Amino acid sequence: MKRISVALLVVLLMSTLLTAVAAAEELVVYSTIFAGYAERMVQEFEARNPGVTVHVINPGGTEAMIARLIAERDNPRADIMHSGGSTEYAFAKSQGILQPVDLGDIGIPAEIPLGSGMLPTRDPENYYFSWAVLFSGIMVNTERLAELNLPAPTSYKDLTNPIYKGQIVSPNPLLSSTAMNNVLATIQAYGPDEVWELWDGINANIGLYSDSTSNTYNLVNRGEFAIGIVNNRPVFEYQMQGWPVEFIFPRDGAMVQDNAVGVVNGAKNPELAKKFIEFLLGEDMQRIGAEYPYTPIRPGVLDADNFVALENMAKQIDVLLLPDPEQAEASRGIIQEKFEGYIRQR
């Protein structure tokens, strides 16, 4: 009888252990998002999903993230590709590193009105989904400009003015979706031929192509550079923290730079990955994201007059450019060639 009791106890303990192991799930997220939001995102998802552990790995920029996913294509380590623009996700889709996911009706239309056009909120075949909206443009340190007695630029064209020589910093477009989308904005605004005359002029004034997008903002915050080619969200956050910086929507065109998310092709935890995307697009996380301050993709989360509401952002833009994945794909080769040359000449 004693032996039976001991055996039964062992069986029960093993059963409990196996249940605990089965309940413990891990989700690997490749993301280029900044640390503060990443920590909150993990905290909120794990709190809603007991037993789940989320690992966020930042490969160092969206282009670098795509390169890593391509290298790991035969044995993917990540379940989720997170952050970066839909134009990069269209390329990722073409490389076979994303897989479609059916979210059903999540309460977000496939397109939402923006300016005079319609902004897609997802890939038509459900390979990726936008979770926030950003805008390309120019960051300035107002104190540094005043010290140098320089006017604030109002357009990309202004950045070709020799008065700004050495005072501009940009992330490396070969690594950063922030920089890539600014380049794509100028291609839309000036055309695929004339745009390189523009960039020859801008490049002549750029003091540094940073391998880190976050470092680009920090360099302008500290006044080491007067001007940065960036997107709006971090600038708004730094303004809230008291830094002497402003964001300028270029008069010759500001492009919507959405943040997207998708499931990695061959993900080890596809159902958990699907749940993660549903969480990002849900009302709670959309509202939390606005605290950072991301513009939500989900309609109705914020009042229209809220500082970061999509409706309020659109009012401030003279020329609003919507993403064009086909043009982005067609331009990828020449962008790589041109910026490899610009950077190699330094």
Secondary structure, DSSP 8 states (H G I E B T S, - for coil): -HHHHHHHHHHHHHHHHHHHHHH-EEEEEEE---HHHHHHHHHHHHHHSTTEEEEEE--SSHHHHHHHHHHTTTS---SEEESS-HHHHHHHHHTT-EE-------S--SEEEETTEEEE-B-TTSS-EEEEE-BEEEEEEHHHHHHHT-----STGGGGSGGGTT-EEEE-TTT-HHHHHHHHHHHHHH-TTTHHHHHHHHHHHEEEEES-HHHHHHHHHTTSSSEEEEEHHHHHHHHHTT-SEEEE--TT-EEB--EEEEEETT-S-HHHHHHHHHHHHSHHHHHHHTTTT-EESSTTSS-TTSTT-HHHHHHT-SSEE---HHHHHHHHHHHHHHHHHHHHT-
